[in-house]
Amino acid sequence: MKKTNFTLLIGFVLASTLMTFLKGLIVGLCFSPDTLHNFKGIKYIGYFALMATVYLMVAFLVAILVKRTGLFIIIYFVLVVIFDSLLWLGLTFKQNQVGYFTFRSCRFFSA
């Protein structure tokens, strides 16, 4: 892995994590006047940073292995969207609790 590409990857992760933290802080301050309760779910920011890093590293690995752009987009879509959903569905089948520890269950916007 080239040093400049890895630095860019970490820069994207840090920038998106900082933006997510600031948006959460602003919304928390707008809807909750008590500032002590605003940092109750701060651990989810770390989960977000970990997930962003993993997804970007998978994308970087697939980009190294596949040189064609169209094929890369198809393979990355299959890996991230379809395979991740099928993995979560298979691991939570018949009330099995193992699927709740995958990345799909940690997504912030899945209600």
Stockholm file with secondary structure:
# STOCKHOLM 1.0

chainA/1-111         MKKTNFTLLIGFVLASTLMTFLKGLIVGLCFSPDTLHNFKGIKYIGYFALMATVYLMVAFLVAILVKRTGLFIIIYFVLVVIFDSLLWLGLTFKQNQVGYFTFRSCRFFSA
#=GR chainA/1-111 SS CCHHHHHHHHHHHHHHHHHHHHHHHHHHHHHCSCGGGGGTTTHHHHHHHHHHHHHHHHHHHHHHHCCCHHHHHHHHHIIIIIIHHHHHHHHTGGGCSGGGGSGGGGCTTCC
#=GC SS_cons         CCHHHHHHHHHHHHHHHHHHHHHHHHHHHHHCSCGGGGGTTTHHHHHHHHHHHHHHHHHHHHHHHCCCHHHHHHHHHIIIIIIHHHHHHHHTGGGCSGGGGSGGGGCTTCC
//
